[in-house]
Amino acid sequence: VPYDTQQEAYTQMFKELDAALEALERNRDLSTEAFGEYDQVYNGDLKKWIKYANSLKLRMAMRLSYIDEQTAKAKAAEAIADGVITENADNAKLQPELNRTALLWNSWQDHAIGADILCYMNGYKDPRMEKMFLANDVGDYVGIRIGIDVTSKSQAVSKYSNMIVASDTPYLWFNAAEATFLRAEYELRWGSEETARSLYEAAVRLSFEERGASGADAYLAQTDVKPAPYTDPVGNYSAMAQSDIGIPWVDGAENFERNLERIIVQKWIAIFPLGVEAWSEHRRTGYPKLMPAKDNKSGGTVNSKYGMRRLPYPSEEYSENRTNVEAAITSLGGPDNGGTRTWWDCKPLN
């Protein structure tokens, strides 16, 4: 079948989300007993589903901030007015019988934390680290560079940090911190800078609360911290810090871009391990600033500085739907590879 354009897909997603919200609103006072036993997220509480749906709408709206500012502003305002997640008690988390990612991290040990997030958190002396990650064999929190070839799995397991996850850990979908950071960005762009600052600080506090960490106010007040350089415990892939962004908000319209970076960096930390959302926001805004992949194996299709921008179409589309996939490629504005930017990924790169 023919492809919809990315813009058509987004328009349709908003329509379907609005239809879902309308249905939820009609039934918002329905007893939780109606389908609570089938609901592994909110146990049948439709009021919380409404907040989650509005939060998704806010996320989708802000994704369009550079490609369609009018739609982004309008849809974000609708979501905020109708009510998004504002407290951790309403976080959207799927509670499965067994969290399968615990096998990846704890049993198979085939994964390690990326170097970038721990460079930022180490530099910030972030108390959430010990709540989120395991230290390596000498007690340090250190991640692994993207794009390297591991020569020894046992060495990687011992030298690089792991994620704290158990078989009963719920899967995070959306938390109050993210919704609050999104509202902070909305205010930074189209509202009150004072409100943006207040929401930014509230979002950090919500993240600390969610992780069970103390010291959020002291963290926000640090004026002498910045992301740390990367020191590879194996000794081969060390690198300088990619950003010097601090934590405290700096007032003034001239600081728009720096305050946007603060919002996105802190949101990136707060939404871990939502990697796809983090990647999307990195592509949309350019933040957080990340170390380039050590070894670029794209054959030249991906710029090492800017990183992967999209997933190419699968080979099955070329064999089963060639006419339509080739038509779709013409709307990409570039070849079907990882270096071509998506429709909404249009902020000037620097």
Beta strands, then each sheet from edge to edge (+ up, - down):
strand 1: 92-94
strand 2: 133-134
strand 3: 162-163
strand 4: 171-174
sheet 1: 1+ 4-
sheet 2: 2+ 3-
end
